[in-house]
Amino acid sequence: MLEFSDASYRFFPAEPSRLLIRLGRTMNRHLILPGKNHRVTELRLEGDTEAIREARNQGDRLVFVINHPSHSDPQIVTEIQHRLGIASSFMAAYDVFLRGRLIAWGMQKLGHFSIDREAADRKAMAAAISTVTTGEYALNIFPEGNVYLTNDRVTPFLDGTAFIALKAQESIFGTPVKIVPVSLKFTHLTTPREAVTRRLIDLGRDAGHAYAPGSSENPLAAVMGLGRHLVGAHLQRHGFLPAHAGDDASLFEMLKDFASNLATEVEASLGIHPPKGGGLVERIRKVRSTIHQIRTDASGRGEKTGKTTPEIDGLAEKAILAFRVQGYLTPYLTEHPTIDRYDETVERLAEDFYSAPMSRTGPRRAIARLHPPIDISTVLSEAGSLRQAVTHLTRTMEQAVQTGIDAINASNDAPGAAFVPGI
């Protein structure tokens, strides 16, 4: 979502109950996944699952690294590990724990703990490292740090996951820590045309932007026009753009300039130069990596910048805002206009506008590809330094997950993989 949580943060530690974990997994399989909030009626598990079971059986510490394309991801990962017979813990965003006392209690009893994704949350980092080194539970992390609703394209991974795995390996040298990249893909089993059209009409009405279904207008152009209107109006309300931004074409250019200028502002504040030949995604990747280094290395770059914690947190929020705006300007939908991407784009527009997760528009199949475990001790010995190892491992995980998604898409035979009618 474009908005950020302003709730006061406090750490919620894991307080696992084996009985409640078993009960929770049973409910997840039979009630939650097929229920109205997720509507996942099929789950396909691909990859070398035996290598993962073997690693777990011989005492290796496991960290599952997963892309975060939807709000159904934790439930899918829970079912995957149920099938593998692996007990696990999630490092979850703290705002989930703030939805109510019962929810927070349930999350803790299921073995999960909170993290402030965009701050120096040392308690969460310590809990994560302890979870890995103790070894009773595998650790699940979504390195994208947020749900961006772009299932076919992995967003830049944060460095924290690699840092946790490497620090854990340093503290238990001799016992392997292994990262298991997981590629998740959701695809529609029907063509949810009526539900998506209804959402577009409601969204256009509430946003003051007419959307006329059944007109001669290209459906992709209509969605992109609505998107530019919504994002532009949001930035205008917050004082980022002039009150009168002009037509769609001029607004598009203003949004492009806004995202680029915001990234430039953050780079200047951090004292870094944009990567040569890199687009905005690469620039945001470098910004977020630098912010992570500042937060985890108090004796190094953090002191040299002279930035306070609130200033660093503000820069992190600006980086995410630039990335979210950039997401509406890239040809994610138009370059490959499948039903899955069309529905996903409309969902993202509605979620950003209403600041709330949206209901599902139809039954879905979830596909999970588990990649061969990455031995952290080998990465650490070959890198030369912890910082180099973090950078290399982060990119390796990200590329593995993206490769898996591409492979899933190449063989996807579900209706969601078809192109949007009428384009």
Backbone torsions as a table, in degrees:
resi	resn	phi	psi	omega
1	MET	NA	155.1	-179.8
2	LEU	-73.0	-26.6	179.9
3	GLU	-81.0	158.5	177.5
4	PHE	-117.9	148.0	178.7
5	SER	-70.0	132.1	177.2
6	ASP	-110.7	14.8	179.4
7	ALA	-71.7	144.7	177.9
8	SER	-62.5	138.5	-175.7
9	TYR	-94.1	138.5	165.8
10	ARG	-142.9	150.7	-174.5
11	PHE	-82.1	134.1	175.1
12	PHE	-110.5	108.1	-179.3
13	PRO	-77.6	157.6	175.1
14	ALA	-73.2	137.9	176.8
15	GLU	-134.6	66.8	-168.3
16	PRO	-64.1	140.0	173.3
17	SER	-120.8	117.0	-177.3
18	ARG	-59.2	-37.5	179.6
19	LEU	-64.0	-46.8	-178.8
20	LEU	-70.0	-30.7	176.4
21	ILE	-64.8	-44.5	178.1
22	ARG	-63.4	-44.0	179.7
23	LEU	-64.3	-42.6	-179.7
24	GLY	-62.3	-40.4	-180.0
25	ARG	-67.5	-36.9	177.9
26	THR	-66.5	-43.7	178.1
27	MET	-65.1	-38.6	179.9
28	ASN	-60.9	-43.9	-177.3
29	ARG	-66.8	-46.0	-169.8
30	HIS	-95.7	-23.9	-174.3
31	LEU	-118.5	-47.0	-170.4
32	ILE	-76.1	-52.6	-176.9
33	LEU	-59.5	-46.6	179.4
34	PRO	-80.3	-5.0	-177.3
35	GLY	-70.1	176.4	-171.4
36	LYS	-65.3	-24.7	-177.8
37	ASN	-77.7	-19.3	-175.9
38	HIS	-126.4	-42.5	177.7
39	ARG	51.9	44.4	173.9
40	VAL	-96.3	108.8	-177.5
41	THR	-102.8	-10.8	176.8
42	GLU	-137.0	143.4	171.7
43	LEU	-134.9	119.4	176.7
44	ARG	-105.8	128.9	-179.1
45	LEU	-111.0	120.5	-177.7
46	GLU	-119.8	161.4	175.6
47	GLY	107.1	-176.5	-175.6
48	ASP	-88.0	77.4	-178.8
49	THR	-67.1	-28.6	-178.8
50	GLU	-66.6	-36.0	178.2
51	ALA	-63.6	-34.5	179.7
52	ILE	-73.2	-43.4	176.2
53	ARG	-60.5	-42.0	-179.2
54	GLU	-63.9	-43.4	178.8
55	ALA	-60.2	-42.6	179.8
56	ARG	-66.4	-42.0	-177.8
57	ASN	-65.7	-29.6	-179.8
58	GLN	-90.7	7.9	173.0
59	GLY	93.2	5.1	177.0
60	ASP	-64.3	144.9	176.0
61	ARG	-86.1	132.7	-173.6
62	LEU	-116.4	135.4	173.2
63	VAL	-123.4	114.9	178.8
64	PHE	-89.5	126.7	-176.3
65	VAL	-115.5	117.7	-167.1
66	ILE	-129.4	140.5	170.6
67	ASN	-69.0	159.2	-170.6
68	HIS	-124.3	67.6	-173.7
69	PRO	-80.6	-17.0	-175.2
70	SER	-152.2	174.7	178.0
71	HIS	-83.0	2.8	177.9
72	SER	-97.4	-0.9	-173.2
73	ASP	-60.5	-46.5	-180.0
74	PRO	-59.9	-37.0	-179.4
75	GLN	-68.0	-38.8	178.0
76	ILE	-66.5	-45.0	180.0
77	VAL	-63.1	-38.0	176.8
78	THR	-59.6	-43.2	179.4
79	GLU	-70.0	-37.9	176.8
80	ILE	-57.2	-48.3	-176.8
81	GLN	-74.2	-24.5	170.8
82	HIS	-61.8	-44.8	179.1
83	ARG	-66.5	-33.3	-179.8
84	LEU	-81.6	-11.4	-177.6
85	GLY	72.2	33.4	-177.0
86	ILE	-114.9	125.3	173.5
87	ALA	-80.6	141.4	-174.5
88	SER	-148.9	165.8	179.2
89	SER	-129.3	140.0	176.8
90	PHE	-100.9	140.4	166.5
91	MET	-94.8	106.9	-169.5
92	ALA	-114.5	150.8	179.5
93	ALA	-58.0	137.4	-173.6
94	TYR	-65.2	-26.2	-179.3
95	ASP	-65.3	-22.0	174.6
96	VAL	-64.3	-39.9	-179.4
97	PHE	-70.7	-19.6	-177.4
98	LEU	-88.7	4.0	-178.4
99	ARG	-77.9	-8.3	178.5
100	GLY	158.7	153.3	-178.2
101	ARG	-61.7	-39.6	-179.5
102	LEU	-66.0	-40.0	178.7
103	ILE	-64.5	-45.1	179.3
104	ALA	-61.0	-44.4	179.1
105	TRP	-61.3	-45.1	179.9
106	GLY	-63.1	-43.2	178.5
107	MET	-59.5	-44.7	-178.6
108	GLN	-66.7	-40.3	-179.3
109	LYS	-70.0	-24.3	176.0
110	LEU	-82.3	-0.4	173.8
111	GLY	96.7	14.8	-176.4
112	HIS	-102.6	155.7	178.7
113	PHE	-135.8	161.3	-171.4
114	SER	-92.6	159.5	172.2
115	ILE	-147.3	141.0	168.9
116	ASP	-86.5	105.8	-169.0
117	ARG	-65.9	-24.3	-174.6
118	GLU	-118.5	33.4	178.3
119	ALA	-146.3	173.2	-179.9
120	ALA	-83.0	80.1	-176.3
121	ASP	-90.2	85.1	-174.6
122	ARG	-69.5	-31.4	177.9
123	LYS	-65.3	-41.7	179.0
124	ALA	-67.1	-40.8	178.8
125	MET	-62.8	-42.3	179.3
126	ALA	-64.8	-40.4	178.7
127	ALA	-65.1	-38.7	-180.0
128	ALA	-65.6	-47.0	179.6
129	ILE	-62.4	-40.6	178.9
130	SER	-64.7	-39.5	178.2
131	THR	-59.4	-42.8	-179.4
132	VAL	-68.6	-48.0	-175.1
133	THR	-68.1	-37.0	179.1
134	THR	-65.9	-42.9	171.4
135	GLY	86.0	-1.2	-179.7
136	GLU	-68.7	-34.1	179.9
137	TYR	-124.6	142.7	167.5
138	ALA	-72.6	158.6	-179.2
139	LEU	-111.7	132.8	177.4
140	ASN	-108.8	129.3	179.7
141	ILE	-135.9	140.1	171.9
142	PHE	-104.5	97.3	-171.3
143	PRO	-69.0	-13.3	175.5
144	GLU	-69.7	-22.2	174.3
145	GLY	82.2	-8.4	-177.4
146	ASN	-163.3	165.8	173.6
147	VAL	-91.6	115.7	-177.9
148	TYR	-104.3	-6.0	176.9
149	LEU	56.3	45.3	171.3
150	THR	-133.6	76.9	-169.5
151	ASN	-60.6	-31.6	-175.7
152	ASP	-85.7	-6.7	-176.1
153	ARG	-133.3	117.0	178.5
154	VAL	-72.2	133.0	174.6
155	THR	-86.9	159.9	-173.7
156	PRO	-54.4	128.6	178.0
157	PHE	-71.4	140.2	170.0
158	LEU	-74.4	154.4	-176.4
159	ASP	-77.8	-12.6	-171.9
160	GLY	-59.7	-36.5	-178.6
161	THR	-62.6	-47.5	178.9
162	ALA	-62.8	-40.2	179.6
163	PHE	-60.9	-44.8	179.7
164	ILE	-60.8	-48.8	-177.7
165	ALA	-63.2	-42.2	-178.5
166	LEU	-69.1	-41.6	177.5
167	LYS	-65.2	-37.4	176.8
168	ALA	-64.6	-41.4	179.0
169	GLN	-64.4	-38.0	177.5
170	GLU	-61.6	-34.3	-175.2
171	SER	-85.3	-16.2	178.4
172	ILE	-129.1	48.5	-178.1
173	PHE	-57.6	130.9	-176.4
174	GLY	111.3	-24.2	173.5
175	THR	-109.8	118.3	-173.8
176	PRO	-65.4	134.3	166.3
177	VAL	-102.9	129.0	-177.4
178	LYS	-127.9	135.1	176.5
179	ILE	-96.3	133.8	177.1
180	VAL	-113.5	100.8	175.1
181	PRO	-68.6	138.4	179.6
182	VAL	-128.0	126.5	176.9
183	SER	-100.4	119.6	178.7
184	LEU	-105.3	139.3	176.1
185	LYS	-140.6	131.5	174.4
186	PHE	-111.7	135.2	-179.4
187	THR	-139.2	145.1	-176.6
188	HIS	-77.9	140.0	177.7
189	LEU	-95.6	-3.4	174.5
190	THR	-137.5	178.4	174.1
191	THR	-105.0	100.7	-171.3
192	PRO	-82.8	52.4	-172.0
193	ARG	-63.2	-46.9	-176.1
194	GLU	-65.2	-42.5	-178.0
195	ALA	-66.0	-40.2	-179.8
196	VAL	-69.6	-41.7	178.5
197	THR	-61.8	-41.8	178.5
198	ARG	-61.6	-40.0	179.2
199	ARG	-65.0	-40.5	179.1
200	LEU	-64.6	-41.9	179.5
201	ILE	-62.8	-47.7	-179.9
202	ASP	-62.1	-42.1	-178.7
203	LEU	-66.3	-44.8	178.3
204	GLY	-61.3	-43.0	179.2
205	ARG	-61.5	-46.9	-177.5
206	ASP	-69.6	-25.9	-178.1
207	ALA	-95.4	-3.0	-179.2
208	GLY	73.6	31.9	-179.6
209	HIS	-132.8	114.3	-173.6
210	ALA	-65.5	133.0	172.8
211	TYR	-126.1	119.5	-174.4
212	ALA	-110.6	98.8	178.4
213	PRO	-66.6	146.5	178.0
214	GLY	82.2	2.0	178.6
215	SER	-79.3	175.1	-179.3
216	SER	-77.4	-6.0	-177.8
217	GLU	-68.2	139.5	176.0
218	ASN	-57.8	127.1	-176.9
219	PRO	-59.9	-31.4	178.6
220	LEU	-69.5	-42.8	178.9
221	ALA	-62.5	-37.1	179.5
222	ALA	-64.5	-43.4	179.9
223	VAL	-66.2	-44.4	-179.5
224	MET	-65.0	-36.2	176.7
225	GLY	-64.2	-42.2	176.7
226	LEU	-63.4	-40.3	179.8
227	GLY	-62.6	-45.4	178.8
228	ARG	-62.2	-38.3	178.5
229	HIS	-63.2	-46.4	-176.6
230	LEU	-65.3	-47.0	-178.4
231	VAL	-67.2	-41.8	178.8
232	GLY	-62.0	-42.3	179.5
233	ALA	-64.4	-39.7	178.3
234	HIS	-61.3	-45.6	-178.1
235	LEU	-70.2	-33.1	175.9
236	GLN	-64.7	-43.0	179.6
237	ARG	-60.9	-31.0	-178.3
238	HIS	-96.0	10.4	173.9
239	GLY	79.2	15.0	-178.9
240	PHE	-87.0	-25.9	-178.2
241	LEU	-128.0	157.7	176.3
242	PRO	-60.1	154.1	-178.3
243	ALA	-63.3	-29.4	179.6
244	HIS	-119.2	97.0	-174.9
245	ALA	-91.0	-1.8	176.4
246	GLY	88.2	-162.4	-177.3
247	ASP	-77.3	-178.7	-177.0
248	ASP	-58.1	-41.5	-176.5
249	ALA	-63.9	-47.4	-178.7
250	SER	-69.9	-34.9	177.9
251	LEU	-64.1	-39.5	178.1
252	PHE	-57.7	-45.7	179.7
253	GLU	-65.8	-38.0	179.2
254	MET	-65.9	-38.6	178.3
255	LEU	-66.3	-40.5	176.6
256	LYS	-59.8	-46.5	179.7
257	ASP	-64.9	-39.0	-179.4
258	PHE	-61.0	-49.0	-178.0
259	ALA	-62.2	-43.5	179.9
260	SER	-66.0	-43.9	-179.3
261	ASN	-66.1	-36.5	178.8
262	LEU	-65.7	-41.1	176.7
263	ALA	-63.6	-40.3	178.4
264	THR	-62.1	-40.8	178.4
265	GLU	-61.6	-43.4	-179.4
266	VAL	-67.1	-42.7	178.2
267	GLU	-59.2	-44.1	-179.7
268	ALA	-64.3	-39.4	179.6
269	SER	-65.3	-32.2	-179.6
270	LEU	-89.6	-9.9	-179.7
271	GLY	71.7	35.1	-179.8
272	ILE	-119.7	158.8	179.1
273	HIS	-105.5	142.8	178.3
274	PRO	-63.5	146.8	178.7
275	PRO	-62.1	142.3	-178.3
276	LYS	-63.3	128.6	177.2
277	GLY	72.3	5.6	-177.1
278	GLY	-89.4	143.6	175.1
279	GLY	-82.3	-167.9	-176.3
280	LEU	-64.5	-36.0	179.1
281	VAL	-61.2	-45.1	178.6
282	GLU	-64.6	-36.0	178.8
283	ARG	-65.7	-43.9	179.0
284	ILE	-64.9	-37.6	177.2
285	ARG	-58.3	-45.1	-179.0
286	LYS	-68.1	-39.2	178.2
287	VAL	-61.2	-48.0	-177.0
288	ARG	-67.5	-34.5	176.5
289	SER	-65.1	-42.0	179.8
290	THR	-64.8	-42.2	178.5
291	ILE	-62.2	-40.0	177.5
292	HIS	-62.5	-42.4	179.0
293	GLN	-61.7	-40.2	178.8
294	ILE	-62.6	-42.7	-175.8
295	ARG	-72.0	-29.7	-175.6
296	THR	-100.1	-3.1	-177.8
297	ASP	-132.4	77.3	-175.7
298	ALA	-63.5	-24.2	-177.1
299	SER	-89.1	-4.7	-175.2
300	GLY	-113.2	-114.6	-170.5
301	ARG	-63.7	-29.8	-178.4
302	GLY	-58.7	-41.3	178.6
303	GLU	-72.6	-35.2	-176.7
304	LYS	-67.6	-30.5	-179.0
305	THR	-74.7	-24.8	-177.3
306	GLY	71.8	17.7	-177.5
307	LYS	-92.2	140.1	174.2
308	THR	-81.9	166.6	179.1
309	THR	-58.7	-46.0	177.3
310	PRO	-59.9	-36.1	178.8
311	GLU	-65.2	-43.6	178.6
312	ILE	-63.1	-42.9	178.9
313	ASP	-62.4	-38.5	178.0
314	GLY	-64.4	-38.9	177.7
315	LEU	-66.7	-37.5	177.8
316	ALA	-62.6	-41.6	179.2
317	GLU	-65.1	-39.4	178.4
318	LYS	-64.6	-38.3	178.7
319	ALA	-62.3	-42.2	179.3
320	ILE	-67.5	-40.9	178.6
321	LEU	-60.1	-44.1	177.4
322	ALA	-59.6	-40.3	-178.9
323	PHE	-68.8	-40.7	-179.9
324	ARG	-65.4	-42.2	177.7
325	VAL	-63.6	-43.3	179.2
326	GLN	-58.9	-32.3	-179.4
327	GLY	-61.8	-26.7	177.8
328	TYR	-85.1	-7.8	-177.2
329	LEU	-102.9	-15.4	-178.5
330	THR	-83.4	157.8	-177.9
331	PRO	-82.9	39.6	-178.3
332	TYR	-56.9	-47.3	-179.7
333	LEU	-80.4	-46.5	-171.8
334	THR	-72.5	-25.9	-179.2
335	GLU	-73.9	-24.5	-180.0
336	HIS	-153.1	78.6	-168.3
337	PRO	-79.2	68.4	177.2
338	THR	-79.9	163.9	175.8
339	ILE	-61.1	-38.6	178.5
340	ASP	-59.9	-47.8	-178.1
341	ARG	-69.2	-35.7	179.0
342	TYR	-62.8	-50.6	178.5
343	ASP	-60.8	-41.5	-178.2
344	GLU	-64.8	-40.8	179.6
345	THR	-65.8	-42.2	177.8
346	VAL	-64.9	-40.3	177.0
347	GLU	-60.6	-41.3	-179.2
348	ARG	-65.8	-41.1	176.8
349	LEU	-60.0	-46.0	-178.6
350	ALA	-66.9	-40.3	-179.4
351	GLU	-65.2	-42.2	179.0
352	ASP	-67.4	-32.5	-179.1
353	PHE	-75.6	-47.4	-175.8
354	TYR	-88.2	-11.0	-176.7
355	SER	54.8	45.3	179.4
356	ALA	-156.6	146.3	176.4
357	PRO	-62.2	148.1	-178.4
358	MET	-98.7	155.6	176.6
359	SER	-72.7	159.6	179.3
360	ARG	-75.7	147.4	-178.6
361	THR	-98.7	-6.5	179.6
362	GLY	178.9	169.3	179.2
363	PRO	-66.8	147.0	-174.7
364	ARG	-133.0	156.8	169.5
365	ARG	-106.6	133.6	173.4
366	ALA	-104.9	133.7	178.6
367	ILE	-122.0	128.2	-179.8
368	ALA	-124.1	124.0	176.4
369	ARG	-109.2	117.7	-179.7
370	LEU	-94.9	125.8	-177.0
371	HIS	-92.2	160.4	178.0
372	PRO	-57.4	139.5	-179.7
373	PRO	-60.9	141.6	177.7
374	ILE	-98.4	121.8	-178.8
375	ASP	-77.8	114.2	-175.3
376	ILE	-70.1	-32.5	-180.0
377	SER	-61.7	-36.4	177.5
378	THR	-67.9	-43.0	178.3
379	VAL	-60.5	-43.5	-177.1
380	LEU	-66.1	-40.6	-177.6
381	SER	-72.8	-29.5	-177.2
382	GLU	-87.7	-19.0	-171.9
383	ALA	-77.0	-36.4	-179.0
384	GLY	98.2	-33.1	177.7
385	SER	-152.5	159.1	-179.6
386	LEU	-62.1	-42.6	-177.9
387	ARG	-63.2	-43.9	178.2
388	GLN	-64.3	-37.6	179.3
389	ALA	-65.3	-40.2	179.0
390	VAL	-61.1	-48.1	-178.7
391	THR	-62.5	-47.9	-178.4
392	HIS	-63.6	-45.0	-177.0
393	LEU	-67.1	-38.6	179.2
394	THR	-60.4	-46.7	179.6
395	ARG	-67.4	-37.0	179.1
396	THR	-62.4	-44.5	179.2
397	MET	-64.2	-45.1	-177.8
398	GLU	-61.8	-44.8	-179.5
399	GLN	-66.2	-37.4	178.8
400	ALA	-63.5	-44.6	-179.2
401	VAL	-65.3	-42.6	179.5
402	GLN	-64.9	-40.9	178.1
403	THR	-60.4	-40.4	178.5
404	GLY	-64.8	-41.3	177.8
405	ILE	-62.9	-43.6	178.6
406	ASP	-60.1	-40.7	-179.9
407	ALA	-67.3	-39.7	176.9
408	ILE	-61.9	-45.6	-178.7
409	ASN	-63.1	-34.5	-177.5
410	ALA	-62.9	-26.4	-178.6
411	SER	-115.5	13.7	-177.2
412	ASN	-73.0	119.0	-178.6
413	ASP	-109.1	12.4	-178.8
414	ALA	-78.2	158.6	177.3
415	PRO	-56.8	-29.0	-179.3
416	GLY	-64.8	-19.2	-179.5
417	ALA	-82.5	-9.9	179.8
418	ALA	-75.4	158.0	178.7
419	PHE	-73.3	152.8	178.7
420	VAL	-63.7	129.5	178.1
421	PRO	-63.6	144.8	171.4
422	GLY	91.8	7.8	-179.8
423	ILE	-96.3	NA	NA
